[in-house]
Amino acid sequence: MKSKKTLILCLFLAFVAGVQAQELSNFMNRKPIISPEIGESEVTFRIMAPEADTVKINGGFTPTVKMKTQFGEMEVPSSVNLTKDESGLWSITMPLPEPELYTYSFMVDGVAVNDPSNIFMQRDGTRYLSVLLVPGEKTENYFEANERGDLHQVWYDSPTLGLNRRLFVYTPFGYETSGKDYPVLYLLHGAGGDEDAWSTMGRARQILDNLIEKGLAVPMICVMPNGNPNQMAAKTAQLPESDLDFRDPSKRNLYVNSLLKDIVPYIEKNYRVIADPDHRAISGLSMGGGHTIAAANEYPGTFQYICPLSMGLWGEQPEIDEKLQGLKTAGYKLYWLACGKTDFVWESAQKLDAKLTENGLEHTFFVTEGGHTWANWRVYLNTFAPLLFK
């Protein structure tokens, strides 16, 4: 009998330990902790840590300090102290930052901790971070639209890489019932990212939903592949990775070849698309920007809309003039290059801009403040998507 009671007690404790923080607060009749709490001009963060000696917060909205990195001197966020009340609740009230999507975490006695009261989180590679989304004109397309498209996780075979791989496909509102064929944007992530990066950190679905609902962008399908040719899918899928060294010069453009030979044909076979160059666009950030440039140069005429973001020309490329002349001869409708002035790739983007001009390729060089950040890349998607397929 005693062992039975002990078992019941253990099961009960396991249940209590497993419930979410909000449910635990309700269960124990405690007032829920609200964090972040956004007011008209202030935002408050809170965390319960009665045994902690220090709690700090660090995020995209905290003051920055200069730090030397592998990419040179950069501005990085610093930490700000929270204060503790008699119940052990730590809090800080700060001026509401400018409208933007920010990530943040607490430092509890030197240990990074996500906000346990905030269910809005974002994965950046192998890190998970809490999110603060401040409403405003800049971020209005980062929130849910009334007419929402779907985001599909799709598996396809890649003979080029010898793998069964995953990509994300966005289909616009009404795709299932319209009977129409759609243009396609191939949207590529950067180094350290994966097929989920643009939908999670880039808010690609929300941005496209809002632009399409407002009549600012043409309804389109958006394909977001995994640009790491040694992976079947994001690391969260816990699938084995191949030992492919994609940095080997002999493997140059291997992923780009898989994009053109495997992914594009798969999409055009399995989705209602308009399968011609006039209805294909390609864009990517950082590493994906390099893939965009390479795809346009190696397969001229395949994409009529070419939008490399935060990327340019690196090192010596003696064949670049020939490649750009081939692209010019094949023709295109839009070449849209974007980069921030403090981005570590700024000089390479300027070099590409100069080469495009030198070779007589009409293009736009969209320059912003800021660096190699999602804050810029979301703006770029929000800006160039309305230009596509028109």
C-alpha positions in Angstrom: 0.0 0.0 0.0 2.8 2.3 0.9 4.6 1.7 -2.4 1.4 2.4 -4.3 1.0 5.8 -2.5 4.6 6.6 -3.2 4.1 5.8 -6.9 1.0 8.1 -7.0 3.0 10.8 -5.3 5.8 10.5 -7.8 3.4 10.6 -10.8 1.8 13.7 -9.3 5.1 15.4 -8.9 6.2 14.5 -12.4 3.0 16.0 -13.7 3.5 19.2 -11.8 7.1 19.4 -13.0 6.1 18.9 -16.6 3.3 21.5 -16.9 4.0 24.8 -18.5 4.9 27.9 -16.4 1.5 29.5 -17.2 -0.4 26.4 -16.3 1.6 26.0 -13.0 0.7 29.5 -12.0 -3.0 28.9 -12.6 -2.8 25.5 -10.8 -1.3 27.1 -7.7 -3.6 30.2 -8.0 -0.7 32.5 -8.5 -0.8 35.7 -10.6 0.8 34.9 -14.0 4.1 36.6 -14.8 3.7 38.8 -17.9 6.9 39.2 -19.9 7.4 41.1 -22.1 4.6 43.6 -21.3 4.4 46.2 -24.0 3.0 49.6 -23.2 2.6 52.8 -25.2 6.1 54.0 -24.6 7.7 51.3 -22.3 8.3 47.6 -22.2 8.8 45.5 -19.1 10.6 42.2 -18.8 10.2 39.9 -15.7 11.6 36.6 -14.5 11.2 34.7 -11.2 14.6 33.7 -9.8 14.5 34.1 -6.0 17.8 32.4 -5.4 19.7 34.4 -8.1 22.3 37.0 -7.2 22.3 38.8 -10.5 20.0 38.9 -13.5 20.7 40.8 -16.7 19.0 41.1 -20.1 20.8 41.1 -23.4 19.2 41.7 -26.8 18.8 43.6 -30.0 17.4 46.6 -28.0 20.0 46.9 -25.3 23.0 49.3 -25.7 25.8 48.2 -27.9 29.5 48.1 -27.4 32.3 47.7 -29.9 34.0 44.3 -30.0 36.6 42.7 -32.3 35.4 39.7 -34.2 36.6 37.5 -37.1 34.9 40.0 -39.4 36.5 43.0 -37.8 35.2 45.5 -35.2 31.4 45.2 -34.8 28.8 46.7 -32.5 27.3 44.0 -30.3 24.6 44.2 -27.6 25.6 44.7 -24.0 23.8 43.5 -20.9 21.5 45.6 -18.6 20.8 44.7 -14.9 17.3 43.8 -13.6 16.2 44.6 -10.1 14.7 42.1 -7.6 11.7 42.5 -5.4 10.9 40.8 -2.0 9.2 37.9 -3.8 12.2 37.1 -5.9 10.8 38.5 -9.1 13.4 40.3 -11.2 12.2 43.1 -13.6 13.3 46.0 -15.7 11.2 48.6 -17.5 12.9 50.1 -20.6 11.8 52.7 -23.2 10.0 50.9 -26.0 12.5 50.4 -28.8 11.8 51.3 -32.4 9.4 49.0 -34.3 11.4 45.9 -35.1 11.7 42.2 -34.4 14.3 41.7 -31.6 15.7 38.6 -29.9 16.8 38.5 -26.3 17.7 36.4 -23.4 18.3 36.7 -19.6 21.6 36.1 -17.9 20.9 34.5 -14.5 24.1 34.3 -12.5 26.0 34.2 -15.7 23.9 31.5 -17.4 21.9 32.4 -20.5 18.2 31.7 -20.0 15.3 32.3 -22.3 12.2 34.2 -21.0 10.0 31.4 -19.5 6.9 33.6 -19.7 7.3 34.4 -23.4 6.0 31.7 -25.8 7.3 33.6 -28.9 10.7 32.1 -29.7 12.9 31.9 -32.7 15.6 29.4 -33.7 18.8 30.7 -35.2 20.8 27.6 -36.2 21.4 25.8 -32.9 20.2 28.6 -30.7 16.7 29.4 -29.4 16.0 32.9 -28.4 13.0 34.8 -27.0 11.4 37.4 -29.3 10.1 40.9 -28.8 8.1 42.2 -31.8 7.3 45.9 -31.5 4.4 47.0 -33.6 4.7 49.9 -36.0 4.9 50.9 -39.7 8.1 49.1 -40.3 6.9 45.8 -38.8 3.2 45.8 -39.9 3.9 43.1 -42.4 5.6 40.9 -39.8 2.3 40.2 -38.1 -0.3 37.8 -39.3 -2.4 38.9 -42.3 -6.1 38.2 -42.6 -5.6 36.0 -45.6 -2.9 33.5 -44.8 -1.1 31.2 -47.1 0.3 27.8 -46.2 3.8 26.6 -45.3 4.6 23.0 -46.4 7.5 20.8 -45.3 8.4 18.8 -48.4 10.8 15.9 -49.0 12.3 15.5 -52.5 15.1 13.4 -54.0 18.3 15.1 -55.0 20.3 12.9 -57.4 22.9 15.6 -57.7 23.7 15.3 -54.0 22.6 11.7 -53.6 20.3 12.6 -50.7 16.6 12.7 -49.9 16.2 16.3 -48.7 13.7 18.7 -47.2 12.6 22.1 -48.3 9.8 24.5 -47.3 7.2 25.7 -49.8 5.0 28.7 -49.2 1.7 28.7 -51.2 -0.3 31.9 -51.2 -3.9 32.2 -49.9 -6.3 30.6 -52.2 -3.8 28.3 -53.9 -5.7 25.1 -53.2 -9.0 26.3 -54.8 -8.0 28.9 -57.4 -7.0 26.5 -60.1 -4.4 29.1 -61.2 -0.7 28.7 -62.0 1.7 30.8 -60.1 5.2 32.3 -60.5 7.9 31.1 -58.1 10.5 32.8 -55.9 13.4 30.7 -54.8 14.5 32.2 -51.5 17.9 31.1 -50.1 19.3 31.3 -46.6 22.8 32.1 -45.3 25.6 30.2 -43.7 24.5 28.7 -40.4 20.9 28.7 -41.5 18.7 26.0 -43.0 15.3 25.6 -44.8 13.5 27.0 -41.8 15.5 30.3 -41.6 13.5 32.5 -43.9 10.1 31.4 -42.5 11.2 31.7 -38.8 13.6 34.6 -38.6 12.7 36.2 -41.9 8.9 36.2 -41.4 8.7 35.4 -45.1 5.2 33.9 -44.9 3.8 36.9 -43.0 5.5 39.4 -45.3 4.3 37.7 -48.5 0.8 37.2 -47.0 0.5 40.9 -46.2 2.0 42.2 -49.4 -0.3 39.9 -51.5 -3.4 40.8 -49.4 -2.7 44.5 -49.9 -2.3 44.1 -53.6 1.3 45.2 -53.4 2.8 41.9 -54.6 1.7 39.3 -57.2 0.5 36.1 -55.6 3.5 33.7 -55.8 4.9 30.4 -54.5 8.1 30.8 -52.4 10.5 27.8 -52.2 13.0 27.8 -49.3 15.5 25.0 -49.7 18.3 23.8 -47.4 21.6 25.3 -48.8 23.9 23.0 -46.9 24.6 20.2 -49.4 25.8 17.8 -46.7 22.4 18.0 -44.9 19.1 16.2 -45.6 17.3 18.8 -43.4 17.9 21.2 -40.5 19.8 19.8 -37.6 16.6 19.7 -35.6 15.5 16.7 -37.7 18.3 14.8 -36.2 19.2 13.1 -39.4 22.8 12.0 -40.3 24.9 14.4 -42.3 27.1 13.3 -45.2 30.9 13.8 -45.1 30.7 16.0 -48.2 33.3 18.8 -48.1 31.3 21.4 -50.0 34.2 23.9 -49.6 36.4 21.7 -51.8 37.1 23.6 -55.0 36.1 20.5 -57.0 32.6 20.7 -55.4 32.2 24.4 -56.5 28.6 25.1 -57.4 27.5 21.6 -56.4 24.5 23.0 -54.4 23.7 25.5 -57.2 23.6 22.6 -59.7 21.3 20.7 -57.3 19.0 23.7 -57.2 18.7 23.9 -60.9 18.7 20.2 -61.7 16.7 18.8 -58.8 14.7 21.5 -57.0 13.4 23.6 -59.9 12.2 20.5 -61.8 10.6 19.0 -58.7 8.6 22.2 -58.0 7.5 22.5 -61.6 6.3 18.9 -61.6 4.5 19.0 -58.3 3.1 22.5 -58.0 0.9 24.6 -60.3 3.6 27.0 -61.5 4.2 28.9 -64.7 7.3 27.1 -65.8 9.3 29.7 -67.7 12.0 32.2 -67.0 9.6 35.1 -66.9 8.0 33.6 -63.8 11.1 32.5 -61.9 12.9 34.7 -59.4 15.9 33.9 -57.2 17.2 35.7 -54.1 19.3 34.8 -51.1 21.2 36.4 -48.2 24.9 36.1 -47.5 25.8 32.5 -48.5 22.5 32.4 -50.3 23.4 35.6 -52.0 26.5 33.9 -53.3 24.3 31.0 -54.5 22.0 33.6 -56.2 24.9 35.2 -58.1 26.3 31.8 -59.1 22.9 30.5 -60.3 22.4 33.6 -62.4 25.9 33.4 -63.9 26.1 29.6 -64.4 22.5 29.3 -65.8 21.9 32.6 -67.6 18.4 33.1 -68.7 16.8 30.7 -66.2 15.7 33.5 -63.8 14.4 36.8 -65.0 14.5 38.3 -61.4 17.8 38.1 -59.6 18.1 39.6 -56.1 21.4 38.9 -54.1 21.3 40.3 -50.6 24.4 41.1 -48.4 26.8 39.5 -50.8 29.0 40.5 -53.7 32.3 39.4 -55.4 35.1 37.9 -53.3 38.7 37.4 -54.3 39.9 37.2 -57.8 37.3 36.1 -60.3 39.0 36.4 -63.8 35.9 34.9 -65.5 33.4 37.4 -64.0 33.3 39.7 -67.1 32.6 36.7 -69.3 29.9 35.4 -67.0 28.2 38.8 -66.7 28.2 39.3 -70.5 26.6 35.9 -70.8 23.9 37.0 -68.4 23.4 40.2 -70.3 23.0 38.4 -73.6 20.5 35.9 -72.1 18.5 38.8 -70.7 16.7 39.5 -67.4 14.1 41.8 -66.1 15.4 42.8 -62.7 18.8 42.6 -61.0 18.4 43.9 -57.5 21.4 44.0 -55.2 21.1 45.1 -51.5 23.6 45.6 -48.7 24.0 47.6 -45.4 26.8 50.2 -45.2 28.3 48.6 -42.0 28.0 45.0 -43.3 31.3 43.2 -43.4 30.5 42.2 -47.0 30.0 45.9 -48.0 33.2 46.1 -50.1 32.3 42.9 -52.0 28.8 44.3 -52.7 30.4 47.5 -54.0 32.7 45.4 -56.2 29.7 43.6 -57.7 27.9 46.9 -58.2 31.0 48.2 -60.1 31.3 45.1 -62.2 27.6 45.2 -63.2 28.0 48.8 -64.2 31.2 48.2 -66.1 29.6 45.4 -68.1 26.5 47.4 -68.9 24.1 45.4 -66.8 21.2 47.5 -65.7 20.6 47.0 -62.0 19.5 48.5 -58.7 21.9 48.9 -55.7 19.7 49.2 -52.7 21.8 50.6 -49.8 20.7 50.7 -46.2 22.2 51.5 -42.8 23.1 48.6 -40.6 25.0 45.3 -41.1 24.7 41.6 -41.6 21.4 41.2 -39.8 17.8 39.9 -40.2 16.6 43.4 -39.5 17.9 44.3 -42.9 17.0 41.1 -44.7 13.3 41.3 -43.7 13.3 44.9 -45.1 14.9 43.7 -48.3 12.2 41.0 -48.9 9.5 43.5 -48.1 11.0 45.9 -50.6 11.9 43.7 -53.6 8.9 41.2 -53.5 6.5 43.9 -54.9 8.9 44.3 -57.9 8.7 40.7 -59.0 6.7 39.3 -61.9 5.5 42.7 -63.2 
